[in-house]
């Protein structure tokens, strides 16, 4: 039986990054993964969807080329090749992760991991069970899609994000159950590629966890593309008629409607995956199906850590990776802890959305005094040149001008947000951002202008 200082269950963005950091710190590491390294993010989430986002974005650009004085005829696309490009990107990155693990001398075991006894991990492989003793255990088993209890949820053609990413044909009509991040990203991709998309959301607004002003601005933009958006609406049943699916929905007023579909995407969120972990036998403490951890990522058991989606915190790949680094460094004796003060989130709809820090509804609920400043992309020279003028930068600050939160909806929001991550993390004031020289003409000038508006007024806005 081999012995390692660190044993990791799960090779997603939390597990494999933790393994690399632990190896850098001179520890011996075994990592057990039942599927491919990279987890949901790399294989069935962040990366493949962003590959599709780029194809959709390019198709959108091609179809408005005449606005730029460019003319192209007989435009078309091959969805099979779109998906092949996605697969190639994923394969390239997955192979890269394997090479990193090899170079770091991390022992990677292909098998389903089990943690049922303190200090021991078991891998169920094709060749049988393989056991390892470990000084420290990292649980990084991720999450799985939630399948809500709706009649007809198991019919053929009703899929989750895991399955839809492996289909090589576009449906003519797609109904998406859930108006969160995953659902809206797929909605934007498929609508752009000519699919008739309907989004059904039980809550009053889309994207419930971000600053409520942003989904209120986004919803009419999505509807303008032809997308059908139904909020305050519940799915009652999914049935099959011939080759078609019928999604029966009911709104808050009791009105019932039937929506035909070729595919139904269930995008109702994700839940922690505790497969292979003997919660009761080990007396691991959980809350709402997630492992409870402190800011050091420690569970209630000594030398047992839980990182990423399995601890029920912020289910984002970059959070899992950072938690993995923190856990590895704690094991090595470093005095570090996880900070959630400035966690950014990026949503790849069209236009893009990115957020960090507190929302306006958070500040209203707290009763704290705060300031709001906004600057539209329509007043930015680079955005005009790009032909991407829809959207705004919104900053929230306390009475002294310290940036507390930010939301961006507009071109390249996912990249622009990082400046504001630094501002929130370091407690920068609006005038400190405004006084920094921003290159011209660039999109980050929108942040500078909004920063001017915290204690004064944007320069280029009447």
Residue pairs with C-beta under 8 A, 6 or more apart in sequence:
1 131
1 132
1 133
2 30
2 107
2 132
2 133
3 28
3 132
3 133
3 134
4 27
4 28
4 29
4 30
4 107
4 132
4 133
4 134
4 135
5 22
5 27
5 28
5 29
5 134
5 135
5 136
5 331
6 18
6 19
6 22
6 27
6 28
6 29
6 30
6 134
6 135
6 136
6 138
6 328
6 331
7 29
7 30
7 31
7 32
7 121
7 132
7 134
7 136
7 137
7 138
8 15
8 18
8 19
8 29
8 30
8 31
8 32
8 137
8 138
8 140
9 15
9 32
9 113
9 115
9 121
9 137
9 138
9 139
9 140
9 141
9 276
9 277
10 31
10 32
10 33
10 39
10 113
10 139
10 140
10 141
10 142
10 308
10 310
11 19
11 31
11 32
11 33
11 36
11 37
11 38
11 39
11 97
11 108
11 140
12 38
12 39
12 40
12 41
12 42
12 140
12 142
12 308
12 317
12 320
13 38
13 39
13 41
13 42
13 308
13 317
13 318
13 320
13 321
13 324
14 39
14 140
14 142
14 307
14 308
14 309
14 320
14 321
14 323
14 324
15 31
15 33
15 39
15 138
15 140
15 307
15 308
15 324
16 31
16 37
16 38
16 39
16 97
16 100
16 101
16 324
17 320
17 321
17 324
17 325
18 138
18 140
18 307
18 323
18 324
18 325
18 327
18 328
19 29
19 31
19 101
19 104
19 106
19 324
19 328
20 100
20 101
20 104
20 106
21 324
21 325
21 328
21 329
22 29
22 328
22 331
22 332
23 29
23 104
23 105
23 106
24 104
25 328
25 329
25 332
26 332
27 328
27 331
27 332
28 107
29 104
29 106
29 107
30 106
30 107
30 108
30 109
30 121
30 132
30 134
31 101
31 106
31 107
31 108
31 109
32 109
32 111
32 112
32 113
32 121
32 123
33 108
33 109
33 110
33 111
33 113
34 110
34 111
34 112
34 113
35 43
36 42
36 43
36 94
37 94
37 97
37 98
37 101
37 108
38 47
38 90
38 93
38 94
38 97
39 45
39 142
39 317
40 142
40 143
40 162
41 47
41 317
41 320
42 90
42 93
42 94
42 97
43 90
43 94
44 161
44 162
44 165
45 161
45 182
45 317
46 317
47 89
47 90
47 93
48 86
48 87
48 89
48 90
48 165
49 161
49 165
49 185
49 186
49 189
49 348
50 348
51 85
51 86
51 89
51 90
52 82
52 86
52 189
53 185
53 188
53 189
53 348
55 77
55 82
55 85
55 86
55 189
55 193
56 188
56 189
56 192
56 193
56 350
57 192
57 350
59 77
59 192
59 193
60 192
60 350
62 72
62 75
63 75
64 387
65 71
65 72
67 387
68 387
77 193
79 168
79 169
79 170
79 193
80 168
80 169
83 166
83 167
83 168
86 165
98 108
101 108
109 123
109 125
109 130
109 132
110 123
110 125
110 126
111 123
111 124
111 125
111 126
111 130
112 123
112 124
112 275
112 276
113 121
113 122
113 123
113 124
113 141
113 276
114 121
114 122
114 123
114 124
114 276
114 277
114 278
115 121
115 122
115 137
115 139
115 276
115 277
115 278
115 282
116 122
116 277
116 278
116 281
116 282
117 278
117 282
118 282
118 301
118 304
119 133
119 134
119 135
119 137
119 303
120 131
120 132
120 133
120 134
121 131
121 132
121 134
121 137
122 129
122 130
122 131
122 132
123 129
123 130
123 131
123 132
135 303
136 303
136 304
136 305
136 331
137 303
137 304
137 305
138 305
138 306
138 307
138 324
138 327
138 328
139 277
139 291
139 299
139 304
139 305
139 306
139 307
139 310
140 306
140 307
140 308
140 310
140 320
140 324
141 272
141 273
141 274
141 275
141 276
141 277
141 310
142 272
142 273
142 308
142 309
142 310
142 320
143 270
143 271
143 272
143 273
143 308
143 309
143 310
143 315
144 270
144 271
144 273
145 160
145 161
145 162
145 266
145 267
145 268
145 269
145 270
146 266
146 268
146 269
146 270
146 271
147 153
147 160
147 266
147 268
148 177
148 235
148 266
148 268
150 177
150 235
150 236
150 237
150 238
151 236
151 237
151 238
151 239
152 158
152 237
152 238
152 239
152 240
152 245
153 238
153 266
155 238
155 239
155 240
155 245
156 240
157 240
157 245
157 261
157 262
157 263
157 264
158 238
158 245
158 263
158 264
158 266
159 167
159 263
159 264
159 265
159 266
160 265
160 266
160 267
161 182
161 186
161 265
161 267
164 186
164 263
164 265
167 263
170 190
170 193
170 194
170 195
171 190
171 195
171 261
171 262
171 263
172 195
172 196
172 262
173 195
173 196
173 197
173 198
173 260
173 261
173 262
173 263
174 186
174 187
174 190
174 195
174 196
174 197
174 198
174 261
174 262
174 263
174 264
174 265
175 197
175 198
175 199
175 200
175 245
175 247
175 259
175 261
175 263
175 264
175 265
176 183
176 186
176 187
176 197
176 198
176 199
176 200
176 264
176 265
176 267
177 183
177 200
177 235
177 247
177 264
177 265
177 266
177 267
177 268
178 199
178 200
178 201
178 266
178 267
178 268
178 269
179 199
179 200
179 201
179 203
179 205
179 206
179 207
179 229
179 231
180 206
180 207
180 208
180 209
180 267
180 268
180 269
181 207
181 345
181 347
182 267
183 199
183 201
183 265
183 267
184 199
184 206
184 207
184 222
184 347
184 349
185 347
185 348
185 349
186 265
186 267
187 197
187 199
187 222
187 227
187 349
188 222
188 348
188 349
188 350
190 197
191 197
191 222
191 225
191 226
191 227
192 225
192 350
196 226
197 227
197 228
198 227
198 228
198 229
198 230
198 247
198 259
198 261
199 206
199 222
199 227
199 228
199 229
199 230
200 230
200 233
200 234
200 235
200 247
200 249
200 259
201 229
201 230
201 231
201 232
201 233
202 231
202 232
202 233
202 234
203 231
203 232
204 231
204 232
205 212
205 215
205 216
205 219
205 231
206 215
206 218
206 219
206 229
206 231
207 214
207 215
207 218
207 347
207 353
208 215
210 345
210 347
210 353
210 355
210 359
210 407
211 355
211 359
211 360
211 361
211 394
211 405
211 407
212 359
212 360
212 361
213 360
213 394
213 407
214 353
214 355
214 394
214 407
214 409
217 391
217 392
217 409
218 349
218 351
218 353
218 409
219 229
219 231
221 351
221 390
222 229
222 349
223 229
228 259
230 249
230 251
232 251
232 252
233 249
233 250
233 251
233 252
234 249
234 250
235 247
235 248
235 249
236 248
236 249
236 250
236 256
237 247
237 248
238 245
238 246
238 247
238 248
238 264
239 245
239 246
239 248
240 246
243 262
244 260
244 261
244 262
245 260
245 261
245 262
245 263
245 264
246 258
246 259
246 260
246 261
247 258
247 259
247 260
247 261
247 264
248 256
248 257
248 258
248 259
249 256
249 257
249 258
249 259
250 256
250 257
251 257
270 309
270 315
271 289
272 289
272 290
272 291
272 309
272 310
272 311
272 312
273 309
273 310
274 286
274 289
274 291
274 310
277 284
279 286
282 301
282 304
283 300
283 301
284 291
284 299
284 300
284 301
284 304
285 291
285 292
285 299
285 300
286 292
287 312
288 312
289 312
290 310
290 311
290 312
290 313
291 299
291 306
291 310
291 311
291 312
292 299
292 300
292 311
293 299
293 305
293 306
293 311
293 313
295 337
295 338
295 339
296 305
296 326
296 327
296 330
296 336
296 337
296 338
297 305
297 306
297 307
297 311
297 323
297 326
297 327
297 330
297 338
298 304
298 305
298 330
299 305
299 306
303 331
305 327
305 330
305 331
307 320
307 323
307 324
307 326
307 327
308 315
308 319
308 320
308 323
308 324
309 315
309 320
311 323
313 319
313 323
313 340
314 340
314 343
316 343
316 345
318 343
318 344
319 340
319 343
322 338
323 338
326 336
326 337
326 338
329 336
330 336
339 425
341 357
341 424
341 425
342 356
342 357
342 421
342 422
342 424
342 425
343 356
344 354
344 355
344 356
344 417
344 418
344 420
344 421
345 354
345 355
345 356
346 352
346 353
346 354
346 413
346 414
346 417
347 353
347 354
348 414
351 388
351 390
351 391
351 409
351 410
351 411
351 413
352 408
352 409
352 410
352 411
352 412
352 413
352 414
353 407
353 408
353 409
353 413
354 407
354 408
354 413
354 414
354 416
354 417
355 405
355 406
355 407
355 408
355 417
356 405
356 406
356 417
356 420
356 421
356 424
357 396
357 403
357 404
357 405
357 406
357 420
357 424
358 396
358 404
358 405
359 396
359 405
359 407
360 370
360 372
360 396
360 405
362 405
363 370
363 396
363 404
363 405
368 398
369 398
369 399
370 396
370 397
370 398
370 399
370 404
371 396
371 397
371 398
371 399
371 401
371 430
371 454
371 455
372 394
372 395
372 396
373 394
373 395
373 397
373 430
373 450
373 451
373 452
373 453
373 454
373 458
374 392
374 393
374 394
374 395
374 450
374 453
375 392
375 393
375 446
375 447
375 449
375 450
375 453
375 458
375 461
376 389
376 391
376 392
376 446
376 461
377 383
377 388
377 389
377 390
377 391
377 392
377 393
377 410
377 411
377 443
377 446
378 384
378 389
378 390
379 449
379 458
379 460
379 461
380 389
380 441
380 443
380 445
380 446
380 449
380 460
381 440
381 441
381 445
382 441
382 442
382 443
382 445
383 389
383 410
383 411
383 443
383 446
385 441
386 411
388 410
388 411
390 409
390 410
391 408
391 409
391 410
391 411
391 413
392 408
392 409
392 410
393 406
393 407
393 408
393 410
393 416
393 446
393 447
393 449
393 450
394 406
394 407
394 408
394 450
395 403
395 405
395 406
395 420
395 430
395 447
395 450
395 451
395 453
395 454
396 403
396 404
396 405
396 406
397 403
397 404
397 429
397 430
397 454
398 404
400 429
401 429
401 430
401 431
401 454
401 455
402 427
402 428
402 429
403 420
403 423
403 424
403 427
403 428
403 429
403 430
403 433
403 451
403 454
404 424
405 424
406 417
406 420
406 423
406 424
408 416
408 417
408 420
408 446
410 416
410 443
410 446
411 443
412 443
416 443
416 444
416 446
416 447
419 433
419 444
419 447
420 447
422 428
423 432
423 433
429 454
430 451
430 452
430 453
430 454
430 455
431 451
431 454
431 455
433 447
433 448
433 451
434 448
434 451
434 452
434 454
436 448
438 444
438 445
438 447
438 448
439 445
449 458
449 459
449 460
449 461
450 458
452 458
452 459
453 461
